[in-house]
Amino acid sequence: MVLDLLALTAIPTAVGASEAVHQQRLLDEEAESEERQAPFYLDVYCDAASRKRDEVHDAIVVLKDGKLRLWPKDAHTQLPKDDPDSHAAPHPFTGFYLPFPAEDLPHRPMPARPVLGLLNWIFADTETRELRYGPRAEAREHVVGPWDWTEDDEQGLTLNGDECLVAVEEAEGGRGWAVYWDDDDDRLKAHGIAQKHRVLRCSLERRLVEDDRRRIDVE
């Protein structure tokens, strides 16, 4: 009789665990969908009232010196122009959404929506607020997500549910802009950056690589 009672009381626990596993599988499948994993470039939209706006608006995001930087686009290819110093174009950001490995994150309840990372493991530095890229071992020490897109058009890049990214002019000359995480929505005043550098609010817009290739082929 005691064994029967123990078996009965264990049934709800087993059912609950099974349902949690099922729900987790659904969440994982959604996060790993083909649509999420379609590679894309990032273009910059900026409507700030600033004489420097034209250096930011319609730029493309590139990977350079360990950071996400803004770069002028070639009018025909819509890819980065050549660097006047090296005579070679920097590598455009070409990433996609992918769940950050759960073993590298703090323990989370099940089911839980996966934390969408952004390859090439893009992360926001917890101290400097710079957007950087690097290996998982480095990225996991900082803010790795969740990254996503804006719900209305699936184009604007979001971090922690908000379009909270800004362009910071680290050096003058038009090619000295970098992307930062403005989680306080104060143009980085709380972190002392606005007091030293020009900060412009902007939106990073997703442009699918495949769509861009089709456009070039047609032309």
C-alpha positions as a Markdown table, in Angstrom:
| # | Residue | x | y | z |
|---|---|---|---|---|
| 1 | Met | 0.0 | 0.0 | 0.0 |
| 2 | Val | 2.8 | 2.4 | 0.9 |
| 3 | Leu | 4.5 | 1.7 | -2.4 |
| 4 | Asp | 1.3 | 2.3 | -4.3 |
| 5 | Leu | 0.8 | 5.7 | -2.6 |
| 6 | Leu | 4.4 | 6.6 | -3.4 |
| 7 | Ala | 3.9 | 5.7 | -7.0 |
| 8 | Leu | 0.7 | 7.8 | -7.2 |
| 9 | Thr | 2.3 | 10.9 | -5.7 |
| 10 | Ala | 5.2 | 10.6 | -8.2 |
| 11 | Ile | 2.9 | 10.8 | -11.2 |
| 12 | Pro | 2.2 | 14.5 | -11.1 |
| 13 | Thr | 6.0 | 15.2 | -10.8 |
| 14 | Ala | 6.7 | 13.0 | -13.8 |
| 15 | Val | 4.0 | 14.6 | -15.9 |
| 16 | Gly | 5.2 | 18.1 | -15.0 |
| 17 | Ala | 8.7 | 17.2 | -15.9 |
| 18 | Ser | 7.6 | 15.7 | -19.2 |
| 19 | Glu | 5.6 | 18.9 | -20.0 |
| 20 | Ala | 8.5 | 21.1 | -19.1 |
| 21 | Val | 10.8 | 19.1 | -21.5 |
| 22 | His | 8.2 | 19.4 | -24.2 |
| 23 | Gln | 7.8 | 23.2 | -23.8 |
| 24 | Gln | 11.5 | 23.6 | -23.7 |
| 25 | Arg | 11.9 | 21.8 | -27.0 |
| 26 | Leu | 9.3 | 24.1 | -28.6 |
| 27 | Leu | 11.2 | 27.2 | -27.4 |
| 28 | Asp | 14.5 | 25.8 | -28.6 |
| 29 | Glu | 13.0 | 25.0 | -32.0 |
| 30 | Glu | 11.6 | 28.5 | -32.3 |
| 31 | Ala | 15.0 | 30.0 | -31.4 |
| 32 | Glu | 16.8 | 27.8 | -33.9 |
| 33 | Ser | 14.5 | 28.4 | -36.8 |
| 34 | Glu | 15.9 | 29.0 | -40.3 |
| 35 | Glu | 14.5 | 32.5 | -40.2 |
| 36 | Arg | 16.5 | 33.3 | -37.1 |
| 37 | Gln | 19.7 | 31.8 | -38.6 |
| 38 | Ala | 19.6 | 33.7 | -41.9 |
| 39 | Pro | 22.8 | 35.8 | -42.1 |
| 40 | Phe | 22.5 | 39.6 | -42.3 |
| 41 | Tyr | 24.4 | 42.8 | -42.5 |
| 42 | Leu | 23.7 | 45.8 | -40.3 |
| 43 | Asp | 22.9 | 49.2 | -41.8 |
| 44 | Val | 22.7 | 52.4 | -39.7 |
| 45 | Tyr | 19.7 | 54.7 | -39.6 |
| 46 | Cys | 20.2 | 58.0 | -37.8 |
| 47 | Asp | 17.9 | 61.0 | -37.7 |
| 48 | Ala | 19.7 | 62.9 | -34.9 |
| 49 | Ala | 19.8 | 66.7 | -35.2 |
| 50 | Ser | 23.6 | 66.9 | -35.5 |
| 51 | Arg | 26.1 | 68.2 | -38.1 |
| 52 | Lys | 27.8 | 64.8 | -37.8 |
| 53 | Arg | 24.6 | 62.9 | -38.7 |
| 54 | Asp | 25.8 | 62.2 | -42.3 |
| 55 | Glu | 28.9 | 60.3 | -40.9 |
| 56 | Val | 26.6 | 57.9 | -39.2 |
| 57 | His | 23.4 | 57.6 | -41.3 |
| 58 | Asp | 23.5 | 54.9 | -43.9 |
| 59 | Ala | 26.9 | 53.6 | -42.7 |
| 60 | Ile | 27.4 | 49.8 | -42.4 |
| 61 | Val | 28.6 | 48.0 | -39.3 |
| 62 | Val | 32.0 | 46.3 | -39.6 |
| 63 | Leu | 34.2 | 44.2 | -37.4 |
| 64 | Lys | 37.4 | 46.0 | -36.7 |
| 65 | Asp | 39.9 | 46.0 | -33.9 |
| 66 | Gly | 37.7 | 43.7 | -31.8 |
| 67 | Lys | 34.8 | 46.1 | -31.9 |
| 68 | Leu | 31.7 | 46.9 | -33.9 |
| 69 | Arg | 32.4 | 50.1 | -35.9 |
| 70 | Leu | 30.6 | 52.2 | -38.5 |
| 71 | Trp | 32.0 | 52.4 | -42.0 |
| 72 | Pro | 31.0 | 54.2 | -45.2 |
| 73 | Lys | 29.3 | 52.1 | -47.8 |
| 74 | Asp | 30.2 | 51.7 | -51.5 |
| 75 | Ala | 27.2 | 53.1 | -53.4 |
| 76 | His | 27.1 | 50.1 | -55.8 |
| 77 | Thr | 27.9 | 47.1 | -53.7 |
| 78 | Gln | 26.4 | 48.5 | -50.4 |
| 79 | Leu | 29.4 | 47.0 | -48.7 |
| 80 | Pro | 32.3 | 48.7 | -46.9 |
| 81 | Lys | 34.5 | 51.1 | -48.9 |
| 82 | Asp | 38.2 | 50.4 | -49.0 |
| 83 | Asp | 40.2 | 51.8 | -46.1 |
| 84 | Pro | 42.3 | 54.7 | -47.4 |
| 85 | Asp | 45.2 | 53.6 | -45.3 |
| 86 | Ser | 45.3 | 49.9 | -45.9 |
| 87 | His | 43.5 | 50.0 | -49.3 |
| 88 | Ala | 41.4 | 47.0 | -48.2 |
| 89 | Ala | 37.8 | 47.1 | -46.9 |
| 90 | Pro | 37.1 | 46.0 | -43.3 |
| 91 | His | 35.0 | 42.9 | -42.8 |
| 92 | Pro | 31.3 | 43.7 | -42.7 |
| 93 | Phe | 29.3 | 42.3 | -39.8 |
| 94 | Thr | 27.7 | 39.2 | -41.2 |
| 95 | Gly | 26.0 | 37.4 | -38.4 |
| 96 | Phe | 22.8 | 35.6 | -37.3 |
| 97 | Tyr | 20.8 | 34.8 | -34.2 |
| 98 | Leu | 21.8 | 31.6 | -32.4 |
| 99 | Pro | 21.0 | 30.5 | -28.8 |
| 100 | Phe | 24.0 | 31.1 | -26.5 |
| 101 | Pro | 25.1 | 27.8 | -25.1 |
| 102 | Ala | 23.1 | 27.1 | -21.9 |
| 103 | Glu | 26.2 | 25.6 | -20.2 |
| 104 | Asp | 27.8 | 29.1 | -20.3 |
| 105 | Leu | 24.9 | 30.9 | -18.6 |
| 106 | Pro | 23.7 | 30.9 | -15.0 |
| 107 | His | 21.2 | 28.2 | -14.0 |
| 108 | Arg | 17.8 | 29.0 | -15.4 |
| 109 | Pro | 14.5 | 27.3 | -14.8 |
| 110 | Met | 12.9 | 24.9 | -17.3 |
| 111 | Pro | 11.2 | 25.8 | -19.5 |
| 112 | Ala | 13.0 | 29.0 | -20.3 |
| 113 | Arg | 13.3 | 30.9 | -23.5 |
| 114 | Pro | 16.9 | 30.5 | -24.9 |
| 115 | Val | 19.1 | 33.6 | -24.7 |
| 116 | Leu | 19.6 | 34.5 | -28.3 |
| 117 | Gly | 23.2 | 35.3 | -29.0 |
| 118 | Leu | 24.5 | 37.0 | -32.1 |
| 119 | Leu | 27.4 | 35.5 | -34.0 |
| 120 | Asn | 30.3 | 36.3 | -34.2 |
| 121 | Trp | 29.4 | 36.2 | -30.5 |
| 122 | Ile | 28.7 | 39.9 | -30.2 |
| 123 | Phe | 28.5 | 41.2 | -26.6 |
| 124 | Ala | 28.2 | 44.4 | -24.7 |
| 125 | Asp | 31.1 | 45.1 | -22.4 |
| 126 | Thr | 29.7 | 45.4 | -18.9 |
| 127 | Glu | 32.2 | 48.1 | -18.0 |
| 128 | Thr | 32.8 | 50.2 | -21.1 |
| 129 | Arg | 29.4 | 49.5 | -22.8 |
| 130 | Glu | 31.3 | 49.0 | -26.1 |
| 131 | Leu | 29.9 | 46.4 | -28.5 |
| 132 | Arg | 32.6 | 43.8 | -29.1 |
| 133 | Tyr | 33.1 | 40.4 | -30.6 |
| 134 | Gly | 35.1 | 37.4 | -29.5 |
| 135 | Pro | 35.2 | 33.8 | -28.5 |
| 136 | Arg | 32.5 | 32.3 | -26.1 |
| 137 | Ala | 34.9 | 32.2 | -23.2 |
| 138 | Glu | 35.3 | 36.0 | -23.4 |
| 139 | Ala | 31.7 | 36.8 | -24.4 |
| 140 | Arg | 30.1 | 35.0 | -21.5 |
| 141 | Glu | 31.7 | 37.3 | -19.0 |
| 142 | His | 29.7 | 40.2 | -20.4 |
| 143 | Val | 26.1 | 40.8 | -21.8 |
| 144 | Val | 25.6 | 38.2 | -24.5 |
| 145 | Gly | 21.9 | 38.8 | -25.1 |
| 146 | Pro | 19.1 | 38.3 | -25.6 |
| 147 | Trp | 19.4 | 39.8 | -29.0 |
| 148 | Asp | 16.4 | 40.0 | -31.2 |
| 149 | Trp | 14.6 | 42.1 | -33.8 |
| 150 | Thr | 11.8 | 44.7 | -33.6 |
| 151 | Glu | 8.4 | 43.1 | -33.6 |
| 152 | Asp | 6.8 | 45.5 | -36.1 |
| 153 | Asp | 9.2 | 45.0 | -39.0 |
| 154 | Glu | 11.7 | 42.4 | -37.9 |
| 155 | Gln | 14.6 | 44.7 | -38.9 |
| 156 | Gly | 15.8 | 46.8 | -36.0 |
| 157 | Leu | 18.4 | 45.1 | -33.8 |
| 158 | Thr | 17.4 | 44.9 | -30.1 |
| 159 | Leu | 19.3 | 44.0 | -26.9 |
| 160 | Asn | 17.3 | 43.0 | -23.8 |
| 161 | Gly | 14.1 | 43.9 | -25.7 |
| 162 | Asp | 15.1 | 47.5 | -26.6 |
| 163 | Glu | 16.7 | 49.4 | -29.5 |
| 164 | Cys | 19.2 | 50.8 | -27.1 |
| 165 | Leu | 22.3 | 51.1 | -29.3 |
| 166 | Val | 24.2 | 54.4 | -30.0 |
| 167 | Ala | 27.0 | 55.6 | -32.1 |
| 168 | Val | 30.0 | 57.1 | -30.3 |
| 169 | Glu | 32.6 | 59.2 | -32.0 |
| 170 | Glu | 35.9 | 57.9 | -30.6 |
| 171 | Ala | 38.0 | 59.7 | -33.1 |
| 172 | Glu | 37.3 | 62.4 | -35.7 |
| 173 | Gly | 37.6 | 62.0 | -39.5 |
| 174 | Gly | 34.4 | 60.1 | -40.3 |
| 175 | Arg | 35.7 | 56.6 | -39.6 |
| 176 | Gly | 36.0 | 56.9 | -35.8 |
| 177 | Trp | 32.5 | 55.8 | -34.8 |
| 178 | Ala | 31.8 | 52.7 | -32.7 |
| 179 | Val | 28.6 | 51.1 | -31.5 |
| 180 | Tyr | 27.8 | 51.2 | -27.7 |
| 181 | Trp | 25.0 | 49.8 | -25.5 |
| 182 | Asp | 23.0 | 52.6 | -24.0 |
| 183 | Asp | 20.9 | 50.6 | -21.5 |
| 184 | Asp | 20.1 | 53.7 | -19.4 |
| 185 | Asp | 18.8 | 55.6 | -22.4 |
| 186 | Asp | 20.7 | 58.7 | -21.4 |
| 187 | Arg | 23.3 | 58.7 | -24.2 |
| 188 | Leu | 25.8 | 57.1 | -21.9 |
| 189 | Lys | 25.9 | 60.1 | -19.5 |
| 190 | Ala | 25.8 | 57.8 | -16.4 |
| 191 | His | 29.0 | 56.1 | -17.7 |
| 192 | Gly | 30.8 | 59.4 | -18.3 |
| 193 | Ile | 31.1 | 58.8 | -22.1 |
| 194 | Ala | 28.8 | 61.6 | -23.2 |
| 195 | Gln | 31.0 | 64.0 | -21.4 |
| 196 | Lys | 34.1 | 63.0 | -23.5 |
| 197 | His | 32.6 | 62.0 | -26.8 |
| 198 | Arg | 29.8 | 62.8 | -29.2 |
| 199 | Val | 27.0 | 60.3 | -28.9 |
| 200 | Leu | 24.2 | 59.9 | -31.5 |
| 201 | Arg | 21.1 | 57.7 | -31.1 |
| 202 | Cys | 20.7 | 55.4 | -34.1 |
| 203 | Ser | 19.0 | 52.2 | -35.2 |
| 204 | Leu | 20.9 | 49.2 | -36.6 |
| 205 | Glu | 18.8 | 47.7 | -39.4 |
| 206 | Arg | 19.0 | 44.1 | -40.6 |
| 207 | Arg | 19.7 | 43.5 | -44.3 |
| 208 | Leu | 19.6 | 39.9 | -45.3 |
| 209 | Val | 22.8 | 38.7 | -47.1 |
| 210 | Glu | 20.8 | 36.5 | -49.5 |
| 211 | Asp | 18.5 | 39.4 | -50.6 |
| 212 | Asp | 21.6 | 41.6 | -51.2 |
| 213 | Arg | 23.2 | 38.9 | -53.4 |
| 214 | Arg | 20.0 | 38.5 | -55.5 |
| 215 | Arg | 20.0 | 42.3 | -56.0 |
| 216 | Ile | 23.6 | 42.3 | -57.3 |
| 217 | Asp | 22.9 | 39.3 | -59.6 |
| 218 | Val | 19.9 | 41.1 | -61.1 |
| 219 | Glu | 22.0 | 44.2 | -61.8 |
